[in-house]
């Protein structure tokens, strides 16, 4: 979904663009946090720190610091799962946010 696949596509580019377009920016009733959402996925914002701040990027944070995201503009995707499910008080210091930031930093993408 991020890089076009190696001859195999899960979704056509037009569908990926629909997924990444902002549909809602309001209070999530489950999380009780303000969230930007596309079609079934989170978009970068103050409560989705691990999703890249890149045009068209989308993903979903999981329980206790796991995350999965795609950044089509940079042809990059990341899946990160933890076995110790803890959530720190400071979301910017959460493992998923730190790992996502470091991957983008090392690869030189936003």
Kinemage of the C-alpha trace (Angstrom):
@kinemage 1
@onewidth
@group {chain A} dominant
@subgroup {mainchain}
@vectorlist {calphas} color= white
{ca unk a 1} P 0.000 0.000 0.000
{ca unk a 2} L 2.984 2.307 0.436
{ca unk a 3} L 5.321 1.476 -2.417
{ca unk a 4} L 3.199 0.070 -5.202
{ca unk a 5} L 4.210 -3.531 -4.566
{ca unk a 6} L 6.601 -5.757 -6.505
{ca unk a 7} L 4.148 -6.718 -9.218
{ca unk a 8} L 1.403 -7.346 -6.662
{ca unk a 9} L -0.875 -4.586 -5.395
{ca unk a 10} L -3.197 -4.947 -2.433
{ca unk a 11} L -5.145 -1.858 -3.455
{ca unk a 12} L -5.117 0.389 -6.512
{ca unk a 13} L -3.484 3.841 -6.075
{ca unk a 14} L -6.874 5.593 -6.233
{ca unk a 15} L -8.112 3.545 -3.248
{ca unk a 16} L -4.946 4.291 -1.255
{ca unk a 17} L -5.512 8.012 -1.925
{ca unk a 18} L -9.090 7.679 -0.616
{ca unk a 19} L -7.819 5.966 2.533
{ca unk a 20} L -5.385 8.803 3.241
{ca unk a 21} L -7.818 11.703 2.712
{ca unk a 22} L -9.017 13.260 5.961
{ca unk a 23} L -12.615 12.326 6.706
{ca unk a 24} L -12.898 13.242 10.364
{ca unk a 25} L -11.046 15.417 12.835
{ca unk a 26} L -12.884 15.146 16.100
{ca unk a 27} L -13.171 13.363 19.415
{ca unk a 28} L -12.750 9.592 19.156
{ca unk a 29} L -15.521 8.125 21.319
{ca unk a 30} L -13.422 5.123 22.391
{ca unk a 31} L -10.071 6.805 23.020
{ca unk a 32} L -11.567 10.086 24.284
{ca unk a 33} L -8.891 11.929 22.266
{ca unk a 34} L -9.027 14.243 19.270
{ca unk a 35} L -8.010 12.162 16.239
{ca unk a 36} L -7.646 12.839 12.500
{ca unk a 37} L -8.975 9.889 10.521
{ca unk a 38} L -8.998 8.792 6.926
{ca unk a 39} L -10.997 5.859 5.616
{ca unk a 40} L -10.441 3.389 8.466
{ca unk a 41} L -6.982 4.672 9.432
{ca unk a 42} L -5.443 7.385 11.567
{ca unk a 43} L -3.628 10.331 10.020
{ca unk a 44} L -0.758 12.231 11.651
{ca unk a 45} L -1.846 14.477 14.494
{ca unk a 46} L -1.350 15.288 18.156
{ca unk a 47} L -2.648 11.884 19.285
{ca unk a 48} L -1.142 9.755 16.501
{ca unk a 49} L 2.517 10.692 16.859
{ca unk a 50} L 3.866 7.522 15.294
{ca unk a 51} L 2.080 8.140 11.946
{ca unk a 52} L 4.437 10.089 9.638
{ca unk a 53} L 3.654 13.747 8.983
{ca unk a 54} L 3.891 13.150 5.240
{ca unk a 55} L 1.311 13.782 2.493
{ca unk a 56} L -0.870 10.692 2.145
{ca unk a 57} L 0.561 8.806 5.144
{ca unk a 58} L -1.835 6.731 7.225
{ca unk a 59} L -1.764 3.957 9.789
{ca unk a 60} L -3.084 2.760 13.096
{ca unk a 61} L -1.477 2.689 16.521
{ca unk a 62} L -2.171 -0.454 18.479
{ca unk a 63} L -2.422 -1.459 22.093
{ca unk a 64} L 0.535 -0.701 24.316
{ca unk a 65} L 2.794 0.899 21.706
{ca unk a 66} L 2.443 -1.256 18.592
{ca unk a 67} L 1.880 0.546 15.283
{ca unk a 68} L 1.525 0.009 11.570
{ca unk a 69} L 1.711 2.758 8.970
{ca unk a 70} L 2.239 3.443 5.277
{ca unk a 71} L 3.848 6.509 3.729
{ca unk a 72} L 3.143 6.295 -0.034
{ca unk a 73} L 4.920 9.603 -0.787
{ca unk a 74} L 8.197 8.076 0.420
{ca unk a 75} L 7.490 4.443 -0.531
{ca unk a 76} L 7.851 3.365 3.075
{ca unk a 77} L 5.823 1.250 5.487
{ca unk a 78} L 6.451 0.096 9.038
{ca unk a 79} L 4.907 -2.539 11.246
{ca unk a 80} L 6.044 -2.628 14.866
{ca unk a 81} L 4.620 -5.006 17.482
{ca unk a 82} L 5.573 -5.233 21.136
{ca unk a 83} L 5.242 -7.965 23.701
{ca unk a 84} L 5.229 -5.648 26.731
{ca unk a 85} L 2.008 -3.685 26.363
{ca unk a 86} L 2.530 -0.450 28.259
{ca unk a 87} L 1.580 3.105 27.376
{ca unk a 88} L 3.716 5.923 28.799
{ca unk a 89} L 2.215 9.153 30.091
{ca unk a 90} L 4.162 11.173 27.485
{ca unk a 91} L 3.071 9.847 24.058
{ca unk a 92} L 6.102 11.439 22.371
{ca unk a 93} L 8.325 9.127 24.441
{ca unk a 94} L 6.342 5.998 23.593
{ca unk a 95} L 8.290 3.222 21.875
{ca unk a 96} L 6.165 3.341 18.714
{ca unk a 97} L 6.672 7.106 18.347
{ca unk a 98} L 10.450 6.824 18.998
{ca unk a 99} L 10.959 3.889 16.610
{ca unk a 100} L 8.879 5.546 13.870
{ca unk a 101} L 10.794 8.824 14.245
{ca unk a 102} L 14.186 7.066 14.168
{ca unk a 103} L 13.312 5.028 11.046
{ca unk a 104} L 12.262 8.202 9.213
{ca unk a 105} L 15.356 10.057 10.460
{ca unk a 106} L 17.790 7.334 9.346
{ca unk a 107} L 16.112 7.098 5.934
{ca unk a 108} L 16.004 10.871 5.587
{ca unk a 109} L 12.226 11.165 5.158
{ca unk a 110} L 9.797 13.430 6.994
